[in-house]
């Protein structure tokens, strides 16, 4: 009869290069194998939900965009769609197309960070350099369009803060030409690579039934053979009019999750191309002056500011326009009492916004159903019984963003 | 099922069903919660087998004060449904049955609701704080809690509120 040796408790994180931010895992080890795992969260809790209750509806965008910092547009979109449904309004067609365009570019950027950091953690340095190189291209487009590389606050309730600048569509098109070759390059580097395969094939496996019971969504669920995608199942922002596939795999291991994400980048490129093709001139903010953000922003030589024409109008011509401007900027609009739950498909899964209004000028309650938070619950199931080296691969395959999990 | 059909279907059994903005809300008593969820989960034409979200809203001037909202979804039929439970201001902390069985995903969501609002989920296997430090005092998302300016205590360390800090 073998006597079981004493187990050892090890803290992995919160400061650990492979935990994607500040995730802490309390691991109980028996030699090299993991007996139990207890994830500890909260190191990046910033009170975003509470903060939104103290700001105007429009200012809420600037808070939620900071939750999942790798995919800020999805946070903005989920929040704006929820508030728009409470208001009973819809963004103009051009704004909706641009929203889809920036979101899908953002999905590629987010998956690239996942690919780059996961590669780094598993010992593939080149893929890290490649991933960040292409992400940089996307961030340059974002900077050109929104003025910022992240935390854009570009989407606003009722539309967008401003239209695309001149040359943006051309820039997107040249990215569309560049990217397919680059994705092929990643696959060439990794898919057949024996070290990559050893570190990912069969690692972090969890059956589809278990993933569903734990509420896991996104690429992780799709890699187990369940074709669940909010864009397809409950379309928003006109996703039902775009042609794209929902890639799935059945192996439900780290390698399958890698394959799903790479294929999703290709599908996102398809959607971005369709967006670029169907962009028609038109307004990007609802007409209603009781809701629309009054300032007409423009990118001048010194960055972003109010357009000169608009400043001339409110200061020189119309007292009413000036009053409206101040009212909309300081107090904002009120939203009819009620509650909605609006899901969107973020790169990590179902990102849900549960927004409650009591009819006031500020949100009464905003709850973010964060995919990283819910998906992390699957970590103990995935790694208990496996080797400690595989913990890194399994956690990375979930693509958690702690800003999203802790909010 | 469309929202209106779903609401009509639910009214066959539940008295308090609301339909607004294409969403169906079902209000039940805390004592009847588990039974109601089990019904919604197992009835073949409802089949709400997934719990997407669980959270609380605090209405300090009302009775019931705390509203726990469960967002269910049926993968098979594609519909969503919100179940709400109202909890009175007294006793504080309020109690509601845990739904970790049959929805394992509720585990962390209930911990979060407990952490932020102090709602106790009876029968939860491991009801501890999840986001705030474990020795934190109070439940920060209650309306009675201030947004900022509170003293911070963490494992023996003490940081006074910003206006009382030295330079």
Interface residues (C-beta under 8 A of the other chain):
Chain A: X41 X42 X45 X47 X49 X50 X51 X53 X54 X85 X86 X88 X212 X213 X214 X215 X228 X233 X234 X338 X339 X340 X341 X343 X350 X352 X354 X356 X364 X365 X367 X369 X373 X374 X376 X377 X406 X407
Chain B: X20 X21 X23 X25 X49 X50 X51 X52 X53 X55 X57 X58 X69 X71 X75 X78 X80 X82 X103 X104 X105 X107 X108 X109 X112 X116 X129 X130 X131 X132 X133 X140 X141 X147
